[in-house]
Amino acid sequence: MKRQNTAILFYNQNGEVLLQLRDNNPEISWPNHWGCLGGAVEEGESVEDCLKREIQEEIEYNLVEYESLGVLGLSEDRGYHMFIGRLDKEVSEITLHEGQEIRFFDPKQALELPLTNGARELVQRYIEKINI
């Protein structure tokens, strides 16, 4: 069975995207890279339930409205379910439980950061969607 992951790219009223700087730990994938919030789907859990649980765990946010941007096949045995959603909060109002920091970026400038592969694809799809 394919391993399923979820990720959401939050955007604010200015069209900026929220990215998380992953921990600088060589034991994790993509250490010290910017990525999206989300995580692995647990056994018996739906993709959407996973997304809501991960966002609650990572930033204490009750995710209600979001939109799918499709699935990225990262490998033959791994699927990456991509979502976008609006989050109109200042970074200082967000409680972060995973990673080093979170920050809003201009989407095109975000592509210049050291991004995880999944985050890069999600930012590119967001840019195409909003047509900038």
C-alpha positions, 0 to 999 in steps of 0.5 A, a space after each residue: 500500500 502506498 504511503 500517504 502524506 498531506 500538506 497544506 500551503 496557507 496563504 494570507 489576505 496579501 497572497 503570501 504563503 506560510 512556510 515552516 522551517 524544518 528542524 536542523 536534525 539529520 535524522 529527519 527528511 529535509 532538515 533545515 529546509 522550508 516546507 508546508 505543514 502536514 504529515 503522514 496519514 495513519 492507518 485507518 485515517 482519511 486524508 482529510 482527517 489526517 490534514 486536520 489532525 496534523 494542523 491541530 497538532 502543529 499550530 493549534 488551528 482548527 482547519 475548516 476551509 481548504 481546497 485540494 490541489 491534487 496529488 503528487 506522486 513523490 515515488 512509486 510508494 508515496 503519495 503527497 496530497 496537496 491543499 491550500 487554505 487561507 489563514 489570516 493570522 500574524 505569525 506572532 499569533 500562531 503557536 508552532 509545535 514543530 520546526 524552527 519557525 514559520 514565516 509568510 513569504 511572497 510566493 515567487 520569492 519562496 521559490 528561491 528558498 531551500 524548499 522540500 520537493 513537495 513544498 516547491 511543487 505546492 508553491 508552484 501550483 499555488 502560483 499557477 492557480 492565482 495566476 501571478 
